[in-house]
Amino acid sequence: MKATNSPTPITTFVDNLYHWEKERPHQVYLRQPFGDSFRDYTWKEVGDQVRRVSAYLRSLNLPPQSNIGLVSKNCAEWIIADLAIMVAGHVSVPFYATLTADQLQQVLTHSGCSVLFVGKLDDWSGMKKGVSSAIKCISFPTYNPDAEHIQWNDILANHAPISDNPTPQPDDLFSIIYTSGTTGNPKGVMVTHRAVSEAVGRTKDILRYDVPNPRFFSYLPLCHIAERNIIEATSLGTGGTVYFAESLDTFAKNLAAASPAHFLAVPRIWTKFQLGILAKMPQKKLDMLLKIPVLSGIVKKKIRKGLGLNEAQLVLTGAAPMPISLIRWFRRLGITIQEAYGMTENLGAVCMMPHDNPKDGSVGKIYPGMEVVIAEGTGEILTRSPWNMLGYYREPSLTADTIDSEGWIHTGDVGEVDEDGYLKITGRVKEMYKTSKGEYVAPSQIEFGFADNKMIEQICVVGQNLPQPIALVVLSEMAQKFDKDTINQSLNSTLSDLNPRLKTYERVQKIVIIKGTWTVDNNMLTPTMKTKRNVIEKNYAPMMEPWYETKESIIWES
């Protein structure tokens, strides 16, 4: 660790910390809720804790650029620990807080972490079986710290803050970011400080770094690239304030208190927001009120304020496809949701929908500095930029499969680019399957056709080796209010409307209503709430053909 002498100057997370620590020492940076009150951390206090924890990590005499793990839900200490690892000259390796003991053991072993920060977790007692006794564990305070661990508060009390301002070399590793494992084991994406600086530098205007004293609301996993970008990177770049969610039960209250300027939500969250609004105000009544000039403005403001989004300047969605109908529904309420697209391997920064010039059906306009081409034959989206990943940690063959000799990342997504530089996603290479008739089907595009049916909470179109696709659906809370006949009628109506718009071999033959829900806990969803299609298909495989042969078009799982 030393001051960079690179001919291309970069600004790292650490540089931003030093800047705000000096320029805004008494401004609150992090706000951690506990019930009805907050524990506030100023830039000065954050800097002091980062320096003390860094001093402790230095005292361990680890080799430079050692991998240090971090497993916790989002909280103030998450960001402080992440920064402390960087200041100490090491590599931050964050893990999802929802991992099982076996999953945690797999990524800890693969990454070779010798130190692990353990924080806010729902089931540490279950997870800890996956942690080797050789790994030195440090417990965050207040969130049921493990008495067997080194305690965060003891570190703060026993180590003086470092007085120097070490900065990473541009090509040092910033982090190893493990993917959420939609298919197979998670892969460790290696990202340099230079890559992060390049991505931030090229996108800061689009990401509204110009908003003065912005507030952020952190609740999606910080170990995911989207939250790391929008919350950690942008708050450090702007000197804003980060509010955290305390729990799922207090989510709405915490979001309203934050009233963020920047807000990111995955499509499933937007669907839940929509269903919550419609539970209080049926669609017909909402439509009527939105047509009345004076009342329309009052209703829109009340809804935005109720969600906590009345002050939002940048409202984003990403991590999974967003139905056009849902984007347009919120647009009528004065909430312009801008879709963003990317993957961990390109720092989640390929394109974003412009606020004032949206093109519905696309995922936005390609960022400056990002190159995108469409592979001939397959239609696969290839990307190349100064913020490409270095590769997958300890996986040279997987790296070679993903980055070709010319530096193009093969995303696995299928799409097209129009003459104005807008990117459209039409499917995934690996998700496309062949029916028993020999035709290839892109299930995600068919799933979009069900987006307007509010009886449906989750959907997965399957059908490999079947003559026609079938749709597995989980009902929404709204559907619980209706009887079976009403639900069947609604779903049949959607089928009748959708199928004529599809190619013959894409037409959905059956809808199967699944008991229960798909969750992260039952391994049907990733931590970012994307469906694990391969897991779902495998789980229901024995029933596929019997369901398909059933006479009824709507089938209730028994």
Disulfide bonds with the S-S distance in Angstrom:
none
